[in-house]
Amino acid sequence: MDWQEAQRAALANWRGIREAIGGHDEVELLTEINAVFSFCEKAEESAGSPIGRCRHCLAYQQFGGCRGISAEMSLRVAERDWEGLTVLVDTFIRQLQELELPSADPGQ
């Protein structure tokens, strides 16, 4: 998988989460928000190990990664603040769309 493929998969995943807001079980939504996603997998591949994978993640390098915003999203789910959650998910989707990706993955 290269970064472009990881980006496409991540965007599809997060768009699915956005569509599920307010219509799914909160536990299921929390699980999806906090699940390892394609950028984690690609970063782990780049790192050669799950240890320190975040440092190899383009999302982490360019806007601090997913942990902070995932925690905020989890709080919105717990509060059933669907409007606030939607704003956060839209923000994260926009960040993923705007990521600067390498034109070719030298590791491939």
Backbone torsions as a table, in degrees:
resi	resn	phi	psi	omega
1	MET	NA	135.7	173.5
2	ASP	-103.2	178.7	-175.9
3	TRP	-66.4	-32.4	177.9
4	GLN	-65.4	-42.0	177.2
5	GLU	-65.6	-40.4	177.9
6	ALA	-62.8	-40.0	178.8
7	GLN	-64.0	-46.1	179.2
8	ARG	-59.7	-44.6	179.9
9	ALA	-64.9	-41.4	179.9
10	ALA	-64.5	-43.8	179.4
11	LEU	-62.6	-41.6	177.6
12	ALA	-62.1	-43.1	179.4
13	ASN	-61.5	-49.4	-176.8
14	TRP	-70.7	-30.2	174.0
15	ARG	-67.1	-36.7	175.2
16	GLY	-64.2	-40.4	176.7
17	ILE	-62.3	-43.1	-179.4
18	ARG	-60.2	-43.1	179.6
19	GLU	-65.0	-26.8	-177.5
20	ALA	-83.6	-10.9	-175.7
21	ILE	-58.4	127.8	176.7
22	GLY	80.4	-10.6	-176.6
23	GLY	-113.3	-4.0	-178.3
24	HIS	-119.7	164.3	173.6
25	ASP	-57.1	135.3	-177.2
26	GLU	-59.5	-37.3	179.7
27	VAL	-64.5	-42.0	178.0
28	GLU	-63.3	-41.9	178.9
29	LEU	-64.4	-44.1	176.9
30	LEU	-60.4	-40.9	179.1
31	THR	-61.5	-45.2	-179.5
32	GLU	-66.6	-41.0	-180.0
33	ILE	-62.3	-37.4	-173.5
34	ASN	-100.7	7.3	-179.9
35	ALA	-75.2	152.1	171.9
36	VAL	-63.2	134.7	179.1
37	PHE	-123.6	-176.0	-169.3
38	SER	-57.7	-32.4	178.7
39	PHE	-67.9	-35.8	175.9
40	CYS	-63.1	-44.0	-179.5
41	GLU	-63.6	-44.0	-180.0
42	LYS	-66.9	-42.1	178.8
43	ALA	-63.4	-39.7	177.8
44	GLU	-64.0	-40.5	176.3
45	GLU	-61.1	-43.0	178.8
46	SER	-66.6	-37.5	-178.9
47	ALA	-76.3	-26.9	-177.0
48	GLY	82.3	6.9	-176.9
49	SER	-168.0	152.6	174.9
50	PRO	-70.0	-19.7	179.5
51	ILE	-74.8	123.8	178.7
52	GLY	77.9	14.7	-176.9
53	ARG	-61.7	-33.6	-177.6
54	CYS	-58.3	-37.4	179.9
55	ARG	-62.6	-21.9	-179.6
56	HIS	-95.8	0.1	-176.6
57	CYS	-87.4	129.0	179.2
58	LEU	-64.2	-35.5	178.3
59	ALA	-64.8	-38.6	176.8
60	TYR	-67.0	-44.7	-178.1
61	GLN	-65.6	-35.0	-173.6
62	GLN	-94.4	-29.3	178.5
63	PHE	-146.9	25.4	172.3
64	GLY	87.4	4.4	175.1
65	GLY	83.4	-158.3	-171.3
66	CYS	-113.7	-13.3	-172.9
67	ARG	-63.4	-46.1	-179.1
68	GLY	-63.3	-49.1	-178.1
69	ILE	-70.0	-32.9	176.0
70	SER	-64.2	-38.8	177.7
71	ALA	-64.3	-41.6	177.8
72	GLU	-64.1	-40.2	178.4
73	MET	-63.6	-42.1	179.2
74	SER	-60.4	-40.4	177.6
75	LEU	-62.8	-42.4	179.2
76	ARG	-63.0	-38.5	177.8
77	VAL	-63.7	-47.1	-179.5
78	ALA	-58.9	-34.9	179.5
79	GLU	-86.6	-5.0	-175.2
80	ARG	56.2	38.1	177.6
81	ASP	-92.5	80.2	-174.0
82	TRP	-68.1	-34.5	178.3
83	GLU	-66.4	-46.4	178.3
84	GLY	-63.2	-39.2	177.8
85	LEU	-63.9	-42.9	179.1
86	THR	-59.6	-42.6	178.3
87	VAL	-61.2	-44.6	-179.8
88	LEU	-65.2	-42.6	179.0
89	VAL	-65.0	-43.0	177.1
90	ASP	-60.4	-40.2	177.8
91	THR	-61.9	-45.3	-179.4
92	PHE	-65.7	-41.6	177.2
93	ILE	-59.9	-45.1	179.3
94	ARG	-60.6	-42.5	177.7
95	GLN	-61.7	-43.3	179.2
96	LEU	-63.2	-37.6	178.3
97	GLN	-66.8	-32.6	-174.9
98	GLU	-91.5	-0.2	179.9
99	LEU	-57.0	139.4	172.2
100	GLU	-85.1	116.0	-177.0
101	LEU	-107.1	147.8	174.1
102	PRO	-65.9	146.5	-178.4
103	SER	-70.1	-31.6	176.1
104	ALA	-142.3	139.3	-178.3
105	ASP	-87.4	107.8	-177.1
106	PRO	-64.3	-17.4	-179.8
107	GLY	-79.6	-6.8	-177.0
108	GLN	-94.4	NA	NA
